[in-house]
Amino acid sequence: MTGDLFGHDPPQRQAGGEVQLAMVLHGETAAAWLLAETMDRREARWVPKSECRRGEGRDENVWTLPTWMARDRGWM
């Protein structure tokens, strides 16, 4: 069993201290994305595009970001 108490799988760990998280895009500027784990915009946090990557195709809602940033935003 890989899920936690609520059925969520743990974030996938990547090389270089990165994680992949499924997020909802709430806004975008030239330099940053506004992301949240849910549809609730009040919980959204800004992340710089220079330090994060967005998935492509079917994975467009999967974001790769540094572990420290995910912890700082409260997503881990």
N, C-alpha and C positions, 0 to 999 in steps of 0.2 A: 504494500500500500504506500503510494507516494504522496498522497494529499495530506494536508493538515486537518485539524478538527473540523474546519468548515469546507473541506473538499478542494481547497486550492493546492496546486502543485507548488513546491518551493521554486524561487527564481532560479533560472539556469545560470550557472557561473561560467564566465568566459575568461580567457587568458587576459592578463593585465589588470585584474581586479575590476572586471565589468560584470554587469548582470543584464539579463533581458527581461523586460516587464511588459505585459499587455496593458496598454493605457488608452484613455480616451482623449482625443485632441479637442481642446476647447478654444484655442486661439493660436495665432501665429504672427510673428513679425519677421523682418528680414534677418534678425539675429537670434531669435528664440522661439520655442514652442511652449504653449500653456497646456500642461498635461494633468490628468487626474486618474485615479484608479476606478472611479465611478462616473456616472453622468452628472453628478453634483458639481457644478462649476465653482461653488464656494470652497471646495477642497483642492482645487487646481493650483499647481505651482509652476513657475517658469523654469525652463532648463535651456541653457545656451546650445545653439546648433553646433557650435565649434567643438563641443565635448560629447555630443550624443549623435546616434545614428537611428534613422527610421527604417523599418523593414520595407520590403518591396512586394508588390503583388498581394497575395493572400495574407502576408505578414505585415501589411502596412500599419497595423495597430500594435506592433511589437517594437519596442524601443530599446536600444542598447546604450547604457550609460554607466559611468563609473560607480563602483559600489559605494564610495563615500558620498556621492551625490544622492543616490537612492536613499541612503540612511538619513542624510540631512533633510530631505524632503518628507521623511516619514513613511516611505514606501517599503521599508524593510524593517 
